[in-house]
Amino acid sequence: MELTPIKIRGKGPRKKGFRPPQPKRKQPLSGGATTTTPKRRKRKARAATPIERLPLEILERIFHLSSNLSLPRASLRIGYHLSARSFLLELLVSAFAPTWDVWFGCTRGPEGRLQSYYGYDTDERRIGGDPDLQSDVLACPWATLPRILDALQIWYGRHGRGRYYEHVSLQCQPWTPGPPLPIPCPPLHEPHPGGFDHVKSIHACFEADWQLFAARHDCRTPTWATTHLGVHPRARLPEDAVAGPFDWEKARRLFWLRGAGAALAPGEACCWELTRQGFDGMMRLDDDALALCLARLYESWDVFAGDWPEHVQEEVLVGLEARLRDPGNRLPMACGFVFRVLSRCMAGRL
């Protein structure tokens, strides 16, 4: 009679595919690190959606046709594909090219004359471009001034050669009343007057205009060229471009927007609270030259005398008068400039 086999745990042959359990890591007695490093949990990649699997050329075409700037924020994959520098430059070109085609200088006629007509600068039917799309593009954080100038250089190489380019010119006006400026101004140096086939580098032309504007402290407002328009007149300026905070790069971008024909609030009264916020931030700067450039750009939009209510003008004028008497004032030129503008405005009401 055979004995009945009794199964004992741990005895007998192991089953196929059996793996012994891993021993538990012993905690160190002291506060030192463990001898074995824990394994990181592998994150399983999410499968791409059908739109994410599209070729880049088709995805870019969809983005251009839809003009929906929120598409790159739909997913990380789409945002990664639509963030290349070349693609962003082409997006800027497609958004502003309809305006540049018409307004980047006058074209030369068969006899070498400028082709134009009376009232062409106010003919809205002649202005191309989508103001809403341009406003959305300008509000994007990647729409910096160097990138905009690069896009304009690309467009100029394709369609802008032979156009008549006109630089910014400055007209100096005497300031009365008000204290004199604390430092003498350099002599007026006009840049190249421009002409046909004048543009060799968009960056160089902008730099010439900017250096002329930044060097003239006694000029009220520059005379912007009427043969040049960079944005649609009804395009909205980004709030951070008006309200700050400011630095030199933002001042240069605001100068380009002003020279490109942008308006603070096209079609409606400007929100003076926004410009007052920008002015307060301007007065907190440590750089007097930067604050003066920003104040002159504000004045070119008629912010101080035209948009601000009378009680705001009086309040700011009193504060500036007290600040100009302070020997520790860090912004004598900027404060003196705004003081002159408001003084002339208040004197005109009397």
C-alpha positions in Angstrom: 0.0 0.0 0.0 1.5 3.3 -1.1 1.6 6.3 1.2 -0.5 9.3 0.3 1.9 12.2 -0.7 1.5 15.3 1.5 2.3 18.6 -0.1 4.5 20.8 2.1 5.0 24.4 1.3 8.5 25.2 0.1 9.3 21.6 -0.8 9.2 20.0 -4.1 10.1 21.2 -7.6 9.3 24.8 -8.5 6.8 25.7 -11.2 7.9 27.1 -14.5 8.2 30.9 -14.6 8.6 31.1 -10.8 10.6 34.1 -9.5 11.6 34.3 -5.9 10.4 37.4 -4.2 12.9 40.3 -3.8 14.2 40.8 -0.3 13.0 43.9 1.4 15.6 46.8 1.6 16.8 47.2 5.1 16.5 50.7 6.5 19.9 52.1 7.6 20.4 52.6 11.3 21.8 56.1 10.8 20.3 58.8 8.6 22.6 57.9 5.7 21.4 57.0 2.2 20.3 53.5 1.3 22.7 51.2 -0.5 20.2 50.5 -3.4 18.5 53.3 -5.3 14.7 52.9 -5.8 13.5 52.4 -9.3 11.4 55.2 -10.8 8.0 54.3 -12.0 8.0 54.4 -15.8 5.4 56.9 -17.0 3.4 55.4 -19.8 3.3 57.8 -22.8 -0.2 58.8 -23.9 -1.1 57.7 -27.3 -1.2 60.5 -29.9 -4.6 61.7 -31.0 -5.4 61.7 -34.8 -4.7 65.4 -35.1 -1.4 65.0 -33.3 -0.4 62.3 -35.8 -0.8 64.6 -38.8 2.3 65.6 -40.7 3.8 68.9 -39.8 3.0 70.5 -43.1 -0.7 69.7 -42.9 -0.8 70.8 -39.2 0.7 74.2 -40.1 -1.7 74.6 -43.0 -4.6 73.9 -40.7 -3.3 76.5 -38.3 -2.8 79.2 -41.0 -6.3 78.6 -42.4 -8.1 78.6 -39.1 -6.2 81.6 -37.7 -6.8 80.2 -34.2 -3.9 81.1 -32.0 -5.2 78.8 -29.3 -4.4 75.7 -31.3 -0.8 75.4 -30.0 -2.2 75.3 -26.5 -4.5 72.3 -27.3 -1.7 69.8 -26.3 2.0 69.6 -25.7 2.6 67.8 -28.9 0.8 70.4 -31.1 2.5 73.2 -29.2 5.9 71.6 -29.7 5.3 71.3 -33.5 4.0 74.8 -33.8 6.7 76.6 -31.9 9.6 76.4 -34.4 11.2 79.8 -35.2 10.7 79.4 -39.0 7.0 78.7 -38.4 6.5 81.7 -36.1 8.2 84.0 -38.7 5.9 82.7 -41.4 2.9 83.3 -39.1 4.0 86.9 -38.7 4.4 87.3 -42.4 1.0 85.9 -43.2 -0.7 88.1 -40.5 0.9 91.4 -41.6 1.7 90.9 -45.2 -1.7 92.2 -46.5 -1.0 95.5 -44.7 2.7 95.6 -45.8 1.7 94.9 -49.4 -0.2 98.1 -49.6 1.5 100.4 -47.0 5.2 99.6 -47.0 6.2 102.6 -49.1 4.7 103.8 -52.4 5.4 102.1 -55.6 7.2 103.6 -58.6 5.2 104.4 -61.6 6.3 104.1 -65.3 7.8 107.6 -65.2 9.5 107.2 -61.9 6.8 109.1 -59.9 5.1 107.9 -56.7 1.8 106.3 -57.4 -0.7 107.8 -55.0 -4.0 109.8 -54.9 -5.6 112.4 -52.7 -6.8 111.0 -49.4 -5.0 107.6 -49.8 -3.8 107.7 -46.2 -7.3 107.7 -44.9 -8.9 105.3 -47.4 -9.8 102.3 -45.2 -10.8 100.2 -48.2 -7.2 100.4 -49.4 -5.8 99.0 -46.1 -5.4 95.3 -46.1 -5.1 92.8 -43.3 -7.2 91.5 -40.5 -7.0 93.8 -37.4 -8.3 91.1 -35.0 -5.7 88.6 -36.1 -3.0 91.2 -35.9 -4.1 92.1 -32.4 -4.0 88.5 -31.3 -0.6 88.0 -32.8 0.8 91.1 -31.1 -0.5 89.9 -27.8 1.5 86.7 -28.0 4.6 86.6 -25.8 6.8 85.3 -28.7 5.9 88.3 -30.9 9.0 90.3 -29.9 10.5 93.2 -31.8 13.5 91.2 -33.3 11.2 88.5 -34.5 8.8 91.1 -36.1 11.7 92.8 -37.9 13.0 89.4 -39.1 9.5 88.7 -40.5 9.4 92.1 -42.2 12.9 91.4 -43.7 11.6 88.1 -45.1 8.6 89.9 -46.6 10.7 92.7 -48.0 13.0 90.2 -49.8 10.0 88.6 -51.5 7.7 91.6 -52.3 9.1 94.9 -51.1 12.1 95.6 -53.3 11.7 98.8 -55.3 9.4 100.5 -52.8 10.0 104.1 -51.6 11.1 104.0 -48.0 10.9 107.1 -45.8 12.6 107.5 -42.5 11.2 109.2 -39.4 11.8 112.9 -39.2 11.7 115.1 -36.0 10.3 118.5 -35.6 11.6 120.4 -32.5 9.1 122.8 -30.9 9.9 125.3 -28.1 8.5 124.4 -24.7 6.8 127.0 -22.6 6.1 127.3 -19.8 8.3 125.2 -17.6 11.8 124.9 -16.3 14.6 124.3 -18.9 15.9 120.8 -19.6 18.7 119.9 -17.2 21.1 118.8 -20.0 21.9 120.2 -23.4 20.6 118.2 -26.4 22.9 117.0 -29.2 22.6 118.6 -32.6 19.9 117.2 -34.8 21.2 114.5 -37.1 18.8 113.5 -39.8 19.2 109.9 -41.1 19.2 109.0 -44.7 16.2 110.6 -46.4 15.3 107.3 -47.9 14.3 106.6 -51.5 13.8 103.7 -53.9 15.7 100.6 -53.2 17.0 102.3 -50.0 16.4 99.4 -47.6 19.2 97.0 -47.3 18.4 95.8 -43.8 15.2 96.3 -41.9 17.0 96.2 -38.6 19.5 98.9 -39.7 16.7 101.2 -40.8 14.8 100.8 -37.6 18.0 101.3 -35.6 18.6 104.6 -37.4 15.1 105.8 -36.5 15.4 104.7 -32.9 18.8 106.3 -32.3 17.5 109.6 -33.7 14.4 109.4 -31.5 16.3 108.5 -28.4 19.0 111.1 -28.8 16.6 114.1 -29.1 15.4 115.2 -25.8 14.0 118.6 -26.9 11.7 117.3 -29.6 8.0 117.0 -28.8 6.9 114.3 -31.2 8.3 112.9 -34.4 6.6 113.2 -37.7 5.8 109.7 -38.7 6.2 108.8 -42.4 2.9 108.6 -44.1 4.2 106.2 -46.7 4.8 103.4 -44.2 2.2 101.5 -42.2 3.2 98.3 -40.3 -0.1 97.3 -38.6 -3.7 97.8 -39.4 -5.0 101.1 -37.9 -7.8 99.2 -36.1 -5.4 96.7 -34.5 -5.3 96.8 -30.7 -2.1 97.3 -28.8 -1.3 94.7 -26.1 -2.0 95.9 -22.6 1.5 95.1 -21.4 2.9 97.4 -24.1 1.0 100.4 -22.6 0.7 99.5 -18.9 4.2 98.1 -18.4 6.3 97.1 -16.7 8.8 98.7 -19.0 12.4 98.2 -20.0 14.5 99.3 -23.0 13.4 96.4 -25.2 9.7 97.1 -24.5 10.3 100.8 -25.3 11.9 99.9 -28.6 8.9 97.7 -29.4 6.5 100.5 -28.4 8.4 102.9 -30.7 8.0 100.5 -33.6 4.3 100.1 -33.0 3.9 103.9 -32.9 5.8 104.3 -36.1 3.9 101.4 -37.7 0.6 103.4 -37.2 -0.8 101.5 -34.2 -3.5 103.2 -32.2 -4.0 102.9 -28.4 -7.7 102.2 -28.7 -9.0 102.3 -32.3 -12.6 103.2 -32.7 -13.2 104.1 -29.1 -11.9 106.3 -26.3 -8.7 105.1 -24.7 -8.9 103.6 -21.3 -7.1 106.3 -19.3 -6.7 103.9 -16.3 -4.4 101.8 -18.4 -2.2 104.6 -19.4 -2.2 106.0 -15.9 -1.0 102.7 -14.6 1.8 102.8 -17.2 2.7 106.3 -16.2 3.0 105.4 -12.5 5.3 102.5 -13.5 7.2 104.9 -15.7 7.8 107.3 -12.7 9.2 104.4 -10.6 12.0 103.7 -13.1 15.6 104.4 -12.2 16.6 105.3 -15.8 15.7 108.9 -16.7 16.5 108.4 -20.4 14.1 105.4 -20.6 11.4 107.2 -18.8 11.7 110.2 -21.1 11.5 108.0 -24.2 8.3 106.4 -22.9 6.8 109.7 -21.9 7.5 111.1 -25.4 5.8 108.0 -27.0 2.8 108.6 -24.7 2.6 112.2 -25.7 2.7 111.2 -29.4 -0.6 109.4 -28.8 -1.9 112.5 -27.0 -2.3 110.5 -23.7 -1.6 113.3 -21.3 -3.6 116.2 -22.8 -6.2 114.3 -24.7 -7.1 111.1 -22.9 -6.7 111.9 -19.3 -9.6 113.5 -17.4 -9.0 117.0 -16.0 -8.8 115.9 -12.4 -6.1 113.3 -13.3 -4.1 116.0 -15.1 -4.3 118.4 -12.1 -3.3 115.6 -9.7 -0.3 114.5 -11.8 0.7 118.2 -12.4 0.8 118.9 -8.7 2.9 115.7 -8.0 5.3 116.6 -10.8 5.8 120.1 -9.6 6.7 118.8 -6.1 9.0 116.2 -7.6 10.9 118.7 -9.7 11.6 120.7 -6.5 13.1 117.6 -4.9 16.9 117.6 -5.3 16.8 113.8 -5.0 14.6 113.4 -8.0 16.0 110.6 -10.2 13.9 111.5 -13.3 14.4 115.2 -14.0 14.0 115.0 -17.8 11.0 112.8 -17.8 9.2 114.8 -15.1 10.1 118.1 -16.8 8.7 116.8 -20.1 5.4 115.7 -18.8 5.2 118.9 -16.7 5.5 121.0 -19.9 2.8 119.0 -21.7 0.3 119.3 -18.9 1.2 122.9 -18.3 0.4 123.8 -21.9 -2.8 121.8 -21.7 -3.9 123.6 -18.5 -2.9 127.0 -19.8 -5.0 126.4 -23.0 -8.1 126.0 -20.9 -7.7 129.4 -19.2 
